[in-house]
Amino acid sequence: MARFVPAVLPSSREDLEKTLAMITAIPAVDRVQIDAVDGRFASPASWPYAPDKAFRTFIAEPGAMLPYLDRIAYEVDLMSLDGEKTIGTWLDLGVTRLTFHIEGIPDVGRFLASVCRRYGASGFTPLVSFGLALNIDTDLASLEPHLSEVSYIQFMGITRIGRQGQPFDHRVLKKIHSFRSRHPEVVIQVDGGVSLDTARPLLALGVSDLIVGSGIVRASDPAASFAALESLQSPYGV
């Protein structure tokens, strides 16, 4: 069974808390992705990069943790150029899954070796997992040397990352098909443009994790939208 994961792109801490309260009111939701956009690798900047110093202010509070940790597993999509510097802070806040964008890492091999050495052998531990994200126009060959070091690969389903509500780019389907034919065992996640219509061909390609932003958080009835997505069955058997 595929998993659908609501995504939050917060403009402020208050926006984060408000959106999380809405999403976590859906009983079936047990996992949420936070999109962190630094304004340099992608734009516009989101919390915690905007407003200025918001992250440092938040984590300086005694016992600062993300809410609903008793029933929500958090992952962060780090659309940033300082991913390695912020990993420890995110983990301290309760995040258990982090996605790094391969285009924002000058030396992917060194980066992953450092991350794995500091936070978990072979790219993951029972408590933390790491994934690599790939933009539409990035060659699949860039992933090949690093597949054993991460727990999953995230394909971006939109051309312009860092914003919710962008149209689905159907070129990603061909990319996923090519990758899946060579690596049937690798867990594939897709972020961007996921809807009832686009989820079907993605599931048919063996995508097991689908990140949904505007399709849930901007829906008139987020619970109904989430339920409709969850009703889809993967013919791939995942």
C-alpha positions as CSV (number, residue, x, y, z in Angstrom):
1,M,0.0,0.0,0.0
2,A,1.4,3.4,-0.9
3,R,1.7,6.2,1.6
4,F,0.4,9.7,1.1
5,V,2.2,12.3,3.2
6,P,0.9,15.9,3.7
7,A,3.5,18.6,3.1
8,V,3.7,21.9,4.9
9,L,5.5,24.9,3.4
10,P,5.4,27.4,6.4
11,S,5.9,31.1,6.0
12,S,6.4,31.5,9.8
13,R,6.3,29.5,13.0
14,E,2.7,30.6,13.5
15,D,1.8,29.4,10.0
16,L,3.6,26.1,10.7
17,E,1.6,25.5,13.9
18,K,-1.7,26.5,12.3
19,T,-1.2,24.2,9.3
20,L,-0.1,21.3,11.5
21,A,-3.2,21.7,13.6
22,M,-5.3,21.4,10.5
23,I,-3.5,18.4,9.1
24,T,-3.1,16.5,12.3
25,A,-6.9,16.8,12.9
26,I,-7.2,14.1,10.1
27,P,-7.0,10.9,12.1
28,A,-5.3,8.8,9.4
29,V,-2.4,11.2,9.1
30,D,0.7,9.9,10.9
31,R,3.5,11.4,8.9
32,V,4.1,15.0,7.8
33,Q,6.8,16.6,5.6
34,I,8.1,20.1,6.4
35,D,9.5,21.9,3.3
36,A,12.4,24.1,4.3
37,V,13.4,26.6,1.6
38,D,16.5,28.8,2.1
39,G,15.8,31.4,-0.6
40,R,19.1,30.6,-2.3
41,F,18.9,27.1,-3.5
42,A,15.2,27.7,-4.1
43,S,12.9,30.6,-3.4
44,P,11.1,32.3,-1.8
45,A,12.5,31.5,1.6
46,S,10.2,29.7,4.0
47,W,10.3,29.1,7.7
48,P,12.8,28.6,9.3
49,Y,14.8,30.8,7.0
50,A,12.1,33.4,7.0
51,P,11.5,35.6,8.9
52,D,15.1,36.3,9.6
53,K,16.6,34.3,12.5
54,A,13.3,32.5,13.1
55,F,14.9,29.1,13.5
56,R,17.5,30.3,16.0
57,T,14.8,32.0,18.1
58,F,12.6,28.8,18.0
59,I,15.3,26.4,19.0
60,A,16.6,28.7,21.7
61,E,13.4,28.1,23.7
62,P,13.8,25.5,26.5
63,G,12.6,22.1,25.4
64,A,11.7,23.2,21.9
65,M,10.2,20.3,19.9
66,L,7.8,19.9,17.0
67,P,4.2,19.4,18.2
68,Y,2.3,16.1,18.0
69,L,5.4,13.9,18.3
70,D,3.4,11.3,20.1
71,R,1.6,10.4,16.9
72,I,3.3,12.2,14.0
73,A,6.6,11.2,12.3
74,Y,8.2,14.3,10.8
75,E,10.4,14.5,7.7
76,V,12.1,17.6,6.3
77,D,12.8,18.3,2.6
78,L,15.9,20.5,2.8
79,M,15.8,22.8,-0.2
80,S,18.9,24.5,1.0
81,L,22.6,24.9,0.7
82,D,23.4,24.3,4.4
83,G,21.8,20.9,4.9
84,E,24.7,19.4,6.8
85,K,24.8,22.3,9.2
86,T,21.2,22.0,10.2
87,I,20.7,18.2,10.4
88,G,21.5,18.0,14.2
89,T,19.0,20.8,14.9
90,W,16.2,19.1,13.0
91,L,16.9,15.8,14.7
92,D,16.8,17.6,18.1
93,L,13.4,18.9,17.2
94,G,12.1,15.4,16.6
95,V,12.5,14.9,12.8
96,T,13.4,11.3,11.8
97,R,13.7,11.6,8.0
98,L,15.6,14.1,5.9
99,T,15.8,14.7,2.2
100,F,18.8,16.4,0.6
101,H,18.8,17.8,-3.0
102,I,21.6,16.4,-5.0
103,E,21.9,19.7,-7.0
104,G,22.7,21.7,-3.9
105,I,25.6,19.4,-2.8
106,P,29.0,20.1,-4.4
107,D,30.5,16.8,-3.3
108,V,27.7,14.3,-2.8
109,G,30.1,11.4,-1.8
110,R,31.8,13.4,0.9
111,F,28.6,14.9,2.1
112,L,26.9,11.5,2.5
113,A,30.0,9.9,4.1
114,S,30.0,12.7,6.7
115,V,26.3,12.5,7.3
116,C,26.4,8.7,7.7
117,R,29.4,8.8,9.9
118,R,27.8,11.3,12.3
119,Y,24.2,10.2,12.2
120,G,23.9,6.6,11.1
121,A,25.7,3.8,9.3
122,S,24.8,3.2,5.6
123,G,22.6,6.2,5.4
124,F,20.1,5.2,8.1
125,T,19.5,4.0,11.6
126,P,16.2,2.6,13.1
127,L,15.4,6.2,14.1
128,V,16.7,8.3,11.2
129,S,16.7,7.9,7.4
130,F,18.1,10.0,4.7
131,G,17.1,10.4,1.0
132,L,18.4,12.1,-2.1
133,A,16.1,14.3,-4.2
134,L,16.5,14.8,-7.9
135,N,15.1,17.6,-10.1
136,I,13.4,17.0,-13.4
137,D,16.4,18.1,-15.6
138,T,19.1,16.3,-13.5
139,D,20.7,13.2,-15.1
140,L,19.9,9.9,-13.4
141,A,23.5,9.0,-13.6
142,S,24.3,11.4,-10.8
143,L,22.4,9.1,-8.4
144,E,24.2,5.9,-9.3
145,P,27.2,6.1,-7.0
146,H,25.1,6.9,-4.0
147,L,22.2,4.5,-3.9
148,S,23.6,2.3,-1.2
149,E,24.1,5.3,1.1
150,V,20.5,6.5,1.3
151,S,17.1,4.9,2.2
152,Y,15.1,6.3,-0.7
153,I,15.2,8.5,-3.8
154,Q,12.8,11.5,-4.2
155,F,11.8,12.6,-7.7
156,M,10.5,16.1,-8.0
157,G,7.3,16.1,-10.0
158,I,7.4,19.9,-10.7
159,T,9.8,22.0,-12.7
160,R,10.1,24.9,-10.2
161,I,10.7,23.6,-6.7
162,G,10.1,25.4,-3.4
163,R,6.5,26.4,-4.1
164,Q,3.2,24.6,-3.6
165,G,0.5,24.5,-6.3
166,Q,2.9,24.0,-9.2
167,P,1.7,22.0,-12.2
168,F,2.8,18.4,-12.5
169,D,5.6,17.8,-15.0
170,H,4.8,14.6,-16.8
171,R,8.5,14.1,-17.9
172,V,9.1,12.7,-14.4
173,L,7.1,9.6,-15.4
174,K,9.6,8.6,-18.0
175,K,12.5,9.3,-15.5
176,I,10.9,7.1,-12.9
177,H,10.3,4.3,-15.4
178,S,13.9,4.4,-16.5
179,F,15.2,4.4,-12.9
180,R,12.7,1.7,-11.7
181,S,13.7,-0.7,-14.5
182,R,17.3,-0.6,-13.3
183,H,16.7,-0.4,-9.6
184,P,13.5,-2.3,-8.7
185,E,14.5,-2.6,-5.1
186,V,15.0,1.2,-4.4
187,V,12.2,3.0,-2.5
188,I,10.9,5.9,-4.6
189,Q,9.2,9.0,-3.3
190,V,7.6,11.8,-5.4
191,D,7.1,15.3,-4.3
192,G,5.3,18.0,-6.3
193,G,2.1,18.0,-8.4
194,V,0.7,14.9,-6.7
195,S,-3.1,14.8,-7.1
196,L,-5.8,12.1,-7.7
197,D,-5.1,12.2,-11.4
198,T,-1.3,12.2,-11.2
199,A,-1.1,9.7,-8.4
200,R,-2.4,6.9,-10.5
201,P,0.4,6.7,-13.0
202,L,2.9,7.2,-10.3
203,L,1.6,4.3,-8.3
204,A,1.6,2.2,-11.5
205,L,5.4,2.9,-11.7
206,G,6.0,1.6,-8.2
207,V,6.2,4.8,-6.3
208,S,5.6,4.0,-2.7
209,D,5.6,7.4,-1.0
210,L,3.8,10.4,-2.4
211,I,4.1,13.9,-0.9
212,V,1.0,16.1,-1.2
213,G,1.1,19.8,-0.5
214,S,-1.6,22.0,-2.0
215,G,-3.8,19.1,-2.8
216,I,-4.5,18.7,1.0
217,V,-3.6,22.0,2.7
218,R,-5.5,24.2,0.2
219,A,-8.4,21.8,-0.2
220,S,-11.9,22.9,0.9
221,D,-12.1,19.6,2.8
222,P,-8.5,18.4,3.6
223,A,-9.8,15.2,5.3
224,A,-11.9,14.2,2.3
225,S,-9.0,14.9,0.0
226,F,-6.6,12.8,2.0
227,A,-9.1,10.0,2.2
228,A,-9.6,10.1,-1.6
229,L,-5.9,9.7,-2.1
230,E,-5.6,6.9,0.4
231,S,-8.3,5.0,-1.4
232,L,-6.1,4.5,-4.4
233,Q,-4.4,1.1,-4.5
234,S,-1.0,0.5,-6.0
235,P,-1.0,-2.1,-8.7
236,Y,2.8,-2.5,-8.0
237,G,1.9,-4.1,-4.7
238,V,3.8,-1.7,-2.4
